[in-house]
Amino acid sequence: MKANLETVKEYLQSNEEVISTLYCAINLGYVSRSGILAATNKKLLFCADYMFRKGFKWEYEYAEVNHFNHTNVIDVEISSIPAIKKIILNYGDDFIVFDNFSTPSKVNPFYELVQSKI
């Protein structure tokens, strides 16, 4: 099933609220999953799509984010898709890339919102 806002709400604490969401893919170097990236008032939360049971989730507390950036200009890559917009997150020792956004026009507002929380 495709993860959605209801999926995200299952993982929220009582004092948390979703501020914005993006459908995209998470790339952790060793694994790539499609799903929904949510910005809450406390953290970033990614819930992966799933088939048979609950999907994976990754949480990133704003206070522990080392670096948060995005590709504001078009990256030219050697691949079948020449232009890819990305959000890049350094969290502890992890390097996480979010890409393959379903609505690329929402990336900049989402980035600016999260940047204001860090």
Contact map, one row per residue, 1 for C-alpha under 8 A:
1110000000000000000000000000000000000000000000001111000000000000000000000000000000000000000000000000000000000000000000
1111000000000000000000000000000000100000000000011100000000000000000000000000000000000000000000000000000000000000000000
1111111100000000000000000000000000110000000000111100001000000000000000000000000000000000000000000000000000000000000000
0111111100000000000000000000000000110000000000000000000000000000000000000000000000000000000000000000000000000000000000
0011111110000000000010000000000000010000000000000000000000000000000000000000000000000000000000000000000000000000000000
0011111111000000000000000000000000000000000000000000000000000000000000000000000000000000000000000000000000000000000000
0011111111100000000000000000000000000000000000100000000000000000000000000000000000000000000000000000000000000000000000
0011111111110000000000000000000000010100000011100000000000000000000000000000000000000000000000000000000000000000000000
0000111111110000010000000000000000000000000000000000000000000000000000000000000000000000000000000000000000000000000000
0000011111110000000000000000000000000000000000000000000000000000000000000000000000000000000000000000000000000000000000
0000001111111000000000000000000000000000000000000000000000000000000000000000000000000000000000000000000000000000000000
0000000111111111100000000000000000000000000000000000000000000000000000000000000000000000000000000000000000000000000000
0000000000111111000000000000000000000000000000000000000000000000000000000000000000000000000000000000000000000000000000
0000000000011111000000000000000000000000000000000000000000000000000000000000000000000000000000000000000000000000000000
0000000000011111100000000000000000000000000000000000000000000000000000000000000000000000000000000000000000000000000000
0000000000011111110000000000000000000001110000000000000000000000000000000000000000000000000000000000000000000000000000
0000000000010011111000000000000000000001100000000000000000000000000000000000000000000000000000000000000000000000000000
0000000010000001111110000000000000000111100000000000000000000000000000000000000000000000000000000000000000000000000000
0000000000000000111110000000000000000111100000000000000000000000000000000000000000000000000000000000000000000000000000
0000000000000000011111000000000000000111000000000000000000000000000000000000000000000000000000000000000000000100000000
0000100000000000011111100000000000011110000000000000000000000000000000000000000000000000000000000000000000000100000000
0000000000000000000111110000000000011100000000000000000000000000000000000000000000000000000000000000111001100100000000
0000000000000000000011111000000001111000000000000000000000000000000000000000000000000000000000000000111000000000000000
0000000000000000000001111100000001111000000000000000000000000000000000000000000000000000000000000111110000000000000000
0000000000000000000000111110000111110000000000000000000000000000000000000000000000000000000000000111100000000000000000
0000000000000000000000011111000111100000000001000000000000000000000000000000000000000000000000011110000000000000000000
0000000000000000000000001111111110000000000000000000000000000000000000000000000000000000000000011110000000000000000000
0000000000000000000000000111111100000000000000000000000000000000000000000000000000000000000001111000000000000000000000
0000000000000000000000000011111100000000000000000000000000000000000000000000000000000000000000110000000000000000000000
0000000000000000000000000011111100000000000000000000000000000000000000000000000000000000000000000000000000000000000000
0000000000000000000000000011111110000000000000000000000000000000000000000000000000000000000000000000000000000000000000
0000000000000000000000001111111111000000000000000000000000000000000000000000000000000000000000000000000000000000000000
0000000000000000000000001110001111100000000000011000000000000000000000000000000000000000000000000000000000000000000000
0000000000000000000000111100000111110000000000011000000000000000000000000000000000000000000000000000000000000000000000
0111000000000000000000111100000011111000000001111000000000000000000000000000000000000000000000000000000000000000000000
0011100100000000000011111000000001111100000001111000000000000000000000000000000000000000000000000000000000000000000000
0000000000000000000011110000000000111110000111100000000000000000000000000000000000000000000000000000000000000000000000
0000000100000000011111000000000000011111000111000000000000000000000000000000000000000000000000000000000000000000000000
0000000000000000011110000000000000001111111110000000000000000000000000000000000000000000000000000000000000000100010000
0000000000000001111100000000000000000111111110000000000000000000000000000000000000000000000000000000000000000000000000
0000000000000001111000000000000000000011111000000000000000000000000000000000000000000000000000000000000000000000000010
0000000000000001000000000000000000000011111100000000000000001100000000000000000000000000000000000000000000000000000000
0000000000000000000000000000000000000011111110000000000000111100000000000000000000000000000000000000000000000000000000
0000000000000000000000000000000000001111011111000000000000111100000000000000000000000000000000000000000000000000000000
0000000100000000000000000000000000001111001111100000000011110000000000000000000000000000000000000000000000000000000000
0000000100000000000000000100000000111100000111110000000011100000000000000000000000000000000000000000000000000000000000
0010001100000000000000000000000000111000000011111000001111000000000000000000000000000000000000000000000000000000000000
0110000000000000000000000000000011110000000001111100001110000000000000000000000000000000000000000000000000000000000000
1110000000000000000000000000000011110000000000111110001100000000000000000000000000000000000000000000000000000000000000
1110000000000000000000000000000000000000000000011111111100000000000000000000000000000000000000000000000000000000000000
1000000000000000000000000000000000000000000000001111111000000000000000000000000000000000000000000000000000000000000000
1000000000000000000000000000000000000000000000000111110000000000000000000000000000000000000000000000000000000000000000
0000000000000000000000000000000000000000000000000111111000000000000000000000000000000000000000000000000000000000000000
0000000000000000000000000000000000000000000000000111111100000000000000000000000000000000000000000000000000000000000000
0010000000000000000000000000000000000000000000111110111110000000000000000000000000000000000000000000000000000000000000
0000000000000000000000000000000000000000000000111100011111000000000000000000000000000000000000000000000000000000000000
0000000000000000000000000000000000000000000011110000001111100000000000000000000000000000000000000000000000000000000000
0000000000000000000000000000000000000000000011100000000111110000000000000000000000000000000000000000000000000000000000
0000000000000000000000000000000000000000001111000000000011111000000000000000000000000000000000000000000000000000000000
0000000000000000000000000000000000000000001110000000000001111101100000000000000000000000001000000000000000000000000000
0000000000000000000000000000000000000000011100000000000000111111100000000000000000000000000000000000000000000000000000
0000000000000000000000000000000000000000011100000000000000011111100000000000000000000000000000000000000000000000000011
0000000000000000000000000000000000000000000000000000000000001111100000000000000000000000000000000000000000000000000001
0000000000000000000000000000000000000000000000000000000000011111110000000000000000000000001100000000000000000000000000
0000000000000000000000000000000000000000000000000000000000011111111100000000000000000000111100000000000000000000000001
0000000000000000000000000000000000000000000000000000000000000001111100000000000000000000111100000000000000000000000000
0000000000000000000000000000000000000000000000000000000000000000111110000000000000000001111000000000000000000000000000
0000000000000000000000000000000000000000000000000000000000000000111111000000000000000011110000000000000000000000001000
0000000000000000000000000000000000000000000000000000000000000000001111100000000000000011100000000000000000000010000000
0000000000000000000000000000000000000000000000000000000000000000000111110000000000001111000000000000000000000010000000
0000000000000000000000000000000000000000000000000000000000000000000011111110000000001110000000000000000000000000000000
0000000000000000000000000000000000000000000000000000000000000000000001111100000000001000000000000000000000010000000000
0000000000000000000000000000000000000000000000000000000000000000000000111110000000001000000000000000000000000000000000
0000000000000000000000000000000000000000000000000000000000000000000000111111000000111000000000000000000000000000000000
0000000000000000000000000000000000000000000000000000000000000000000000101111100001111000000000000000000000000000000000
0000000000000000000000000000000000000000000000000000000000000000000000000111110001110000000000000000000000000000000000
0000000000000000000000000000000000000000000000000000000000000000000000000011111011110000000000000000000000000000000000
0000000000000000000000000000000000000000000000000000000000000000000000000001111111000000000000000000000000000000000000
0000000000000000000000000000000000000000000000000000000000000000000000000000111111000000000000000000000000000000000000
0000000000000000000000000000000000000000000000000000000000000000000000000000011111000000000000000000000000000000000000
0000000000000000000000000000000000000000000000000000000000000000000000000000111111110000000000000000000000000000000000
0000000000000000000000000000000000000000000000000000000000000000000000000011111111110000000000000000000000000000000000
0000000000000000000000000000000000000000000000000000000000000000000000000111100011111000000000000000000000000000000000
0000000000000000000000000000000000000000000000000000000000000000000000000111100011111100000000000011000000000000000000
0000000000000000000000000000000000000000000000000000000000000000000001111110000000111110000000000011100100000000000000
0000000000000000000000000000000000000000000000000000000000000000000001100000000000011111000000001111000000000000000000
0000000000000000000000000000000000000000000000000000000000000000000111100000000000001111100000001110000000000010000000
0000000000000000000000000000000000000000000000000000000000000000001111000000000000000111110000111100000000000000000000
0000000000000000000000000000000000000000000000000000000000000000111110000000000000000011111000111000000000000000000000
0000000000000000000000000000000000000000000000000000000000000000111100000000000000000001111111110000000000000000000000
0000000000000000000000000000000000000000000000000000000000010001111000000000000000000000111111110000000000000000000000
0000000000000000000000000000000000000000000000000000000000000001110000000000000000000000011111000000000000000000000000
0000000000000000000000000000000000000000000000000000000000000000000000000000000000000000011111100000000000000000000000
0000000000000000000000000001000000000000000000000000000000000000000000000000000000000000011111110000000000000000000000
0000000000000000000000000001100000000000000000000000000000000000000000000000000000000001111011111000000000000000000000
0000000000000000000000000111100000000000000000000000000000000000000000000000000000000001111001111100000000000000000000
0000000000000000000000000111000000000000000000000000000000000000000000000000000000000111100000111110000000000000000000
0000000000000000000000011110000000000000000000000000000000000000000000000000000000000111000000011111100000000000000000
0000000000000000000000011110000000000000000000000000000000000000000000000000000000011110000000001111100000000000000000
0000000000000000000000011000000000000000000000000000000000000000000000000000000000011100000000000111110000000000000000
0000000000000000000001111000000000000000000000000000000000000000000000000000000000001000000000000111111100100000000000
0000000000000000000001110000000000000000000000000000000000000000000000000000000000000000000000000001111100000000000000
0000000000000000000001100000000000000000000000000000000000000000000000000000000000000000000000000000111111100000000000
0000000000000000000000000000000000000000000000000000000000000000000000000000000000001000000000000000111111100000000000
0000000000000000000000000000000000000000000000000000000000000000000000000000000000000000000000000000001111110000000000
0000000000000000000001000000000000000000000000000000000000000000000000000000000000000000000000000000001111111100000000
0000000000000000000001000000000000000000000000000000000000000000000000000000000000000000000000000000101111111110000000
0000000000000000000000000000000000000000000000000000000000000000000000010000000000000000000000000000000011111111000000
0000000000000000000000000000000000000000000000000000000000000000000000000000000000000000000000000000000001111111100000
0000000000000000000111000000000000000010000000000000000000000000000000000000000000000000000000000000000001111111110000
0000000000000000000000000000000000000000000000000000000000000000000011000000000000000010000000000000000000111111111000
0000000000000000000000000000000000000000000000000000000000000000000000000000000000000000000000000000000000011111111100
0000000000000000000000000000000000000000000000000000000000000000000000000000000000000000000000000000000000001111111110
0000000000000000000000000000000000000010000000000000000000000000000000000000000000000000000000000000000000000111111111
0000000000000000000000000000000000000000000000000000000000000000000100000000000000000000000000000000000000000011111111
0000000000000000000000000000000000000000000000000000000000000000000000000000000000000000000000000000000000000001111111
0000000000000000000000000000000000000000100000000000000000000100000000000000000000000000000000000000000000000000111111
0000000000000000000000000000000000000000000000000000000000000110100000000000000000000000000000000000000000000000011111
